């Protein structure tokens, strides 16, 4: 369920993206290496390049964005909203039927932003302890093997992407990560998208399992047991759910993670260009909209996402805003993009932060 277009403009940019840490970031966050080094210091030079990194917004610019959102925030009637909710699978199937695998490019930036997906990855915590894996060595048993056979049961490192679309994340992982112990699960709300993944020549059932799944349906079962996944990926996916279903969806995913497992997210931030381009008659509720093709999208703040993950029992590793100025030099247009990127980890039982001594509860108050 990757993101389509809003009002005819692509709302997910397939570019190498740079990240700006939030203003209240920790010392550790400040040390994080930035993706790019192209900074706009002279506004007269804005059309010299296609994009600029870490663009600060002025108070006036943010106030103008807020005013524009408020002007177009009258929600659609309840019966119309119910129609979009009931037919959500139809709209996504129609999208993939039309575009098939031609719409998005593979996300090769993933391995820089999310090294957890790269081969030979070893978490900082495991490296400190001298482990090769949180569920291997030291006599620990992988609890997932206690539930019998399932796809990927014999694998030592399991990744699942939720909202896989046609595989623009999954296939780069399979091509780049040659770890023989790797197994990748991928699911999507759209049965059409899943069929496109399975029909791709690079799909290998020995290393990957694609399946249809509605993340917002709490009665829907996953093919793997709880406590079996090392990494879960959500790339422009959570924003497609109804806001009322986001918390329980994140909480359900957290149950699938092993202790020490990581949930990785990248999604739309508040006042992103795509949000500001929505006209009247497209708002479903605060910061939640329907596109022209019937698919829906929400625009997050860092605090909202932090609350979701903490309420699911996860600990913050990273929560930052990516502000990027993209330029159409031919048309002399500037476009301000805003994304939020998060990494949250499932703690080990009775685990406390080794540096600060803070418990999970204390950390989630920050």
N, C-alpha and C positions, 0 to 999 in steps of 0.2 A: 504494500500500500504506500508506495513512494509518492511524493507530492507532484501533482499535475500543475496546470497553469491557472492563474487567476486573471480574469478579464483579458485573456489573450497574451499574457506576459509570463514567461517561465518564472516560477517562484522558488525553484531550487537551482542554484547556480553550480554548474559542474566545473568549478575552478579550485585551485589550491587556495585554501582559506586561511587567514591569519586571525589571531585571537588576542583580545584585550582583557586582562584580568579585571575583576570588579574593584571599585575604589577601596573597599574594605578588605582587600585580600590579605592573606597571611604572608610572612616572610618567605615561606616555601613557595607560594604561588608566584611571588615576585621573581623568583629565580628561574621560573619556567622559561625555556628558550622560545622565542617567538618564531612563527612560521616565516614571516617576511620582514624586509627592512625598508620598504618603500613608504616613506612618510611624506605627507604633503605639508611642507613648511611655508610655501609661498602660494597662496590661492590663485595667483595669476598663471601658475604652471599646471593647473588641474587637468587640462586636456593633453598633457604631454605623455600620459600613460593610461592604460585601460582600467587600472584599479590602484587604490591607495589603502594602506594598512592602518589599523588602530586609529580610526578617525573619531575624534572627540566631538560630541554634540554641544552646541551652546545652549544656554537656558532658553533663549528665544526659539531656537529650532525645536527643542523638545516641547515647549509650550504650544507651538504651532501644530506639531504632530498630534498632541493630545486634543487640541481643539478640533482638528479635522476628524479624528476618530469619534469624538462626542457628537459631532454634527451628523454623522451617518450611523448612529447607534440605535435607531428605532428598530426594535425586533419585529420580525415577521410574525403573522398570526400563528397561534398555537397549532392549528390544523395543518398549516404549511410546513411548520417545523417537524411535525409528526410524519409527514410524507417523506421528507428528506431522511429522517431517521429510519423509517421502515424500509425504504428502498435503497439504503446505503450500499448494499452488495451489488445491486443492479448498476448503480452509477460507476462503481469501481470496475466492474466487469466490462461495461461499455467503454470505459477509458482504455483498458488494455486491449480490448478488441480492435479499437481504432488505431492505437499507437504501437501495439505489440512491443517489440524490444528496440524500437528506433528512437525513443524519446529521451532517455538518459544515457550519459556516458558512465563508464566504470569509475568508481570512486577510489582512485589510487592514493589520494591524500590520507586515506584511513590509517595507513600504517605509521605515518608520522604523528598524527593526532592520537591514535589509539594503538600504542605498541603492544597492547595485550593481544592483538590479532596477528602479530608477526610471528615468524618461526622462532623457536628457541626462546620464547618469552619466559622470563622468570620474574615474578613479582618482587618488589622491594622487600616486602616482609619475608618472603621465602628465602631471598638471597641473604638477608640478615641472619636467618636461622640456620642457613646451610642446607635447606631442603631443595629438592628438585621440583617438588609440587606439594601443595598443602595436603593432598589426600594420598600421597605416596610417601614411603619411608617412615621412620619413627614408629612403625607398627600400626599406623592408622589404616583403617579400612574405608574404602570408598562405599558409602552407604547406598549409592545407586545400584550397585551390583547385587544387593540383597533382594531386589524386587523382580528378579528373573530377567529373561532376555527382552531386549527392545533394541531398536536401531541405534547403533553406536555404543552398546553396552560394554564392549571390550576396549573401547578407546580410553586414553588417559587424559585427553584434553578436549572438552566439548564446548562448542560455541553455538549459540542460537541467535539468528536474526529474526525479529518480529517485524512484519511489514516488508517482506523481501522484494516486492515488486517482481521484476523480471530477472533479478540476480545481479544487479550492478555492485552490490557489496559482496555477495556470496562467492561469485566466480573469481574476483581478484584475490579473495582469501585463499580459495582452493589452489589458485595458480601460484601464489606467492609463498604460502605456508606449506612446506613439504614435510612437516613433522609427521612421521608415520603413525603417531598416536592421536592425531587430530581427527575429529568428526564434527561436521557442521550441520546443524538443523536450520531450516528456513521455512517460514510460514507467512501466509498472507490471507487477508479477508477475501480476496478475489480468487475464485477458482480458475479464472482465465489466466491470471498472472502465474499461478502455481503450475499450470499446464505448460506455459511458456518456459518456465525454469526447467521442468523435466524434459522438455523437447530440445533443450540446448545441447549441442554436441559435447560441451564441457561438463555436463552433469554426470557425476559418477556416484551411483547408488552405494558403492562401497565406502565412500567418504562423506556422503551428504544424504540428507533425508528432507524432502520438501513436502509440505502438507498444508491443507486449508485450515485456517483457524480464525475465529472471531475473538479477538482479545477482550472485547467488552462482555462476552458471554461467560459468566462465571461457572456455568455448568459444563462448558466445553472442556474436554480432557486433552492433555498434552501426551505425546507418545513416550515421553521420558518421565521418570519419577521425580518427586521433589528431592532437592539436595544433590542434583546430579550435574549441574552446569557450572562451568568455569566463567563463562562470559555470556551476557545477553546484550544484544545491540538493538537500539531503537533510533533509527535515522529518519527524521521527518515523518514520524509515525504517530506518536502520542497525540500530536495536534489534530489528527483526523478523528479522534474519538470525541464523543459528547463529554463536556467537562464533568458531568455528574458521574461518569464511569471511569475517570482517570485514576482516582486513588485506589479503588479496588483492583484495577488492572495492574498497577504497579505493585501492589501488595501481593497479588497472585504470582507475578513474575519473581518477586523476591524469594518466594518459597522454593522456586526451582533452583536457586543458586546454592552451590556448596558454601560452607564457611570459608571466607576469603575470596569468594567469587565476586565478579564485578559486573555492574550494569552500566553500559555506556549509552549516552544519549546526545543527539544533536537535533535541534528543532528551532522553530521560528520564535524570534524575540519580539517583545512589545514595540510597536511603531516601525516594524520592518516595512520596506517599500511596498510589499504586497498588501499589507494591512491598510496602508494609506491610500491605495488605489481602489479599494472597494467603495462602491457608490451606495446611495440609499437603496433599500430594498434587498440588501444582501446580508444584513446582520441577523443572526439567530439569537444571540445573547451577548453579554459583555465580552468583547474581544474574540467572538466566535462567529464565523461567517460561512456562507455557502457560495461556492464558485459557480460559474456559468454552466459547468458540466454536471452540477449536482453534488460534487464532492465537497467536504467541509474542512475547515482549518481553524485552529486556535493559535493565538499569539501569547507567549508566556513571558513572565518575569522570572528572574532567578529565584526570588523568594517562594514563588508558587511551586516550582520544581523541587526546591530544597524541602519544602513542607511535605510534598508527596513522598519523597524518598525516605525522609526521616520517619514519617508515620508508618512506612513499610519496614522499619527496623534496620535501615541501611545507614552507613557512615559516609560522610562527604570526603572524597579525595580531590575532586575538582568541580567547580561551578563558576563558569566565567561567561562573559559576554563578548561576542565577536562583532565589532562594528566595522564595516567595510564600505568604502566609497567606490562604486563602479561607474565607469565613464563610457558613454557612447560618443567617441570623438567625431564620427561622421555627422551625427545629429546634434552635437554639442549639448548632450544631456548628462546630468549627474543622477545617480541612483544610490540611495543609502540603504544598505542591507544590515539587518540585525539578526544574529543567531545566538542561541544559548547552547553551551556545551557542558555536559556533566559527566562525572564518573563517581559512582557511589558503590561502596563495598559492603558485602555481608560480613558482619564481624564473627570471629570465632567465639564460642561460648566463654563468657566472663572475660572477654578481651578488653584491654585498655590500651589507649594510645601510648606507645613506648616512649615518646618524646615529652608529651605534656601530662600524661597520667589521666587525661580526661576520659570519662566513660562515654559510651554512645549517647546517653541521654544529655550529658553536658555538651557534647559536640553539636547536637542537633538544636541546641538553644542558640547557637552562634549565628 
